[in-house]
């Protein structure tokens, strides 16, 4: 039986690169299983977890060295809205049926409570104003001259942050904004019978992000349709996953499914079985 070794990284891709470098083997020949996809946590400080993979070491490969001591990097400045590296796209799985079985197993073990539109849940003005006051204190602790307002639509309880340093409030890859959204969800949903949809926006950032996500969904759907292999978008919050699901719900060539646990789940784009079988026949 071939020996195995484990590698860690900020992302699965980073762990794969470390394994290839340590074992002196190409990415195409590397055989591995994902143990953990990792998580960036809240504000990049709390709940951070590294991605981990288990590699089947070829008998001819040298024994991998001991993992280096951790190096703590300085936090990078906030990235612009046009950053193309915002979403982690993981490699396709060559074995489609095996991937589907594994994902079904994940889905069964980690069901996600559905969020409902705001007009289906009673949310009092008092609770919304209390949450607005908390977010105002958070914004004041991050930047000066920011103001928080709250409103309710049929779909969302909406918090809008205006003024101040929007780049700092949004944070690297939107992580600070997502952390603020997480706090708002916890505060509001503590006082509601069902999980209600919450939306926290800063200077129209969410609309720009929605456009990028819809564009990404279309590109990946086309890639999945052509290759016949599933593709995974890693570390997505519920709001972002919903945008992808809606963008591809009428696509007859692919289907989408969320997997994983916790605040960051993953979304997988599958080829429809008919399309996958057709691609398999073409290869034969």
N, C-alpha and C positions, 0 to 999 in steps of 0.2 A: 504493500500500500504506500502511495506517495506521501511524503511528509507535507505538513501544512504550516503556514506562517501567517500572522496577522499584521496588518498595516493600518495606520490611522492618518487622517488628514482633515483639513477644514471641510472638504467635500469628498464625495466618492471619487470624483475625477482626480483630485489631488492625492488621495490614497493610492489609486491605481498607478499614477505617475511615480510615486515613491517606490511601489512594489517593482515596477518595470526597471527603475534605476538600480535598485538593490540587487535584483536577480539577473540583471543584464539580459532582459527578454523584451520583445516587442509587445505592444498593447494587444495586437491581434492574436498573439499566442498565449496571452495570460489567461489562466483559468481561475475564476474567483467567485465567491458568494458574498453578498452584502450582508453584514451583521447589523450595522446601524447606519442610517443615512445622515445622522448628526442633526444639530439644531443650533441656530445662531442666538437663541434665547431672547431675553427682554433687554433692550438697550445694548445688546452685545455683551452684557455683563452677567446677568442672572440666567441660569439654566442652559449655558453654552455646552454643547456636546459635540465631540468630534465624530466624523464619519469613520467607520471601521469595516474592513473587508478581510475575508479569510481566503488566502491564496493557496492553491495546490501547487507545491514547489516541484518543478521537473527534477528528475533524479540527477541530471547532468548539471543543474544549476548550482552555483556556489551557495554555501550556507549564508542566509541573510544576516547582516550585522545587527548588533543591538540597537534599538531605537535611540536616537539622539535625545539629549536633554531638551525639554521644552524651551522655546524662545518666545518671549513676550514681545509682540510688535506694538508699535505706537499706532493709535487709531488714525485711520486715513480720514481726510476731510470729506465732507458730504459730496456725493457725486451728482452730476447734472441729470436732468430728466432724460437726456438722450443716451445715457449709458447703456451699451448693448450687452453688458455682462451681468445684468440685474437678475436674470433668471437662470438657474442651474438646470441644464438639459443633460440628462444622463443617457448613457449608451443604450441602444436597443438590445433586447434579449433575442438571441438567435432561436431559442426554443419557445415558440409562441404558446403552445399548449401548456408547457411547464410554467410559463409566466402567468398565464391565466389562472391556473390552479393555485399558485402561490398568492396571487392577489385576492382571489376569492377567500382564501384562508385568512389573510390579513383583514379583509373587510368583515368577516364573521367575528373576528376577535376584537375589533375596534370600531363598533358602530358610532356614527356621528349624529349627535342630536340636531334635528333640523331647526333652522332659524325660520321664523315666520314673519310675514309683512307686519309693519307697525300698526296698521289699521285692524289687525286681528287680535291685538293684545292691549289691555288697559294699562297705559303708562301715565301716571299723574304728572301734572305740571310741577308739583313740589319735588318729585324724584328727578325730573329732567333738569330743574334749576340747581338742585344739589350737585348733580353730576357736572353741570356746566361750571359751577364754582370750583369743584375739584380740578377740572381741566384748566381753569384759569390760573390756579395756583401752580400747576405743573408748568404751564407756558411761561408764567412770570419767573419761575426758577431757571428757565432755559434761556430766555431772551427778554428784552425790554419792549414795551409798547405793543404787545400782542393782546388782542381781545377775542373772547370766545362767545359765540352766540349759539342758541339752540332753537330748533324748529322740528315739526313732525309732519311727514308726508304719508301717503298711503303705504309706501314701501319701507321707509326708514325713520328712525329718530336721528336727526342730523345735527352734528356739531360742526360749526365753521370757525376756523382760527384765522384771523386776519391781522396784518401788521407784523412788526417785529422782524427777526431774521428768519425768513421762511426756509432757507437752506438748512439751518441748524435744527429747526423744528421738524423738518422732514427727515433729515439724517441720511446716512449712507444707505443707498438702495431702499430708502423709505422705511428703515428699521425703527427710527424714533417715532415716526407717525404711527406705525403699526403697534408699537408699545403703548402709545397714548390711546389708540383705538381699543386695545386689549383691556386697559383700565376702564374705559367707558363701558365696554360690554359687561365687565364684572359688576360694576356699580349698578347699572340699569337692570340687568337680568337677575340680580339678587332680589329685586322687588317685584318681579313679574312671574306669572304662572308658567309661561313658556318663553323660550329664547327668542327675543325680538331682534330684528336686523338693525344694527347700529352703523352709522357712517360718520367718520371724522375726516374732514377735508381741510387742506391748507392751500389757499390761493389757486384753486382749480387743479391741484396735483392729481386727484383721482381720475378726472376725465382724461388727462394725458396718459396716465397709467392704463386706463381702460383701452384706449386706442392701441397702445403697444401690445397689450395682452391679446386683443382680438387679432392683430397682425401676426403675432407669434403663433396663435392657435391655427390660423389658416396655413402658415408656412409648415408647421409640424404635421398638420393633417395631410398636406400634400406629400410630405416626405414619407409618412406612414403608409399612405395609399400606394406610393411607388415601390417602397421597399417590402411591404407586407409584414413589417416588424413593428412592435409597439415602441413608443417613446415616452419618457417620463420627465415631467417638469417638477423639480424638487423644491421643497420648503415654500409652500404657498399657504396663505391664510384663507379663511372661508370666503371672504369677499372676492379675492382673485380667482379662486377655483370656480366660483359661481359664474364669473365672466367667461371663463374658458368653456364651461359646460353649456352655457347659453349660446355662445358663438358657434359651437359645433353640434348643437342638438338636432339640426335639420340636415346635417351632412350624412348622406346615405352610405358613404364609404368607410366611416370610422365611428367609434363610440368612445365615451370617456368614463373614467371611474376613479374615485378618490380612495386612497389607501393610507395607512399609517395611523399614528396616535398623536395626541397632544395638540398644542397650538398650531404647529406646522405639520400639515399632512401633505401628501404628494398627489399629483394627478397624472394618470396614465392615459395616453391616447392609443386605443387599439384599432387595428384594421378589422372591419367586419369580417366574419368567418368566410363568407363567399369570396371576398376580395383576397384574403390570405391564402385560401386554397388555390385560387387562380395563379397567384404569384409562385406558389410552390410547384405547380405543374409546369409553368414557364421555365423554371430553373432545371427541371428534369429533361 
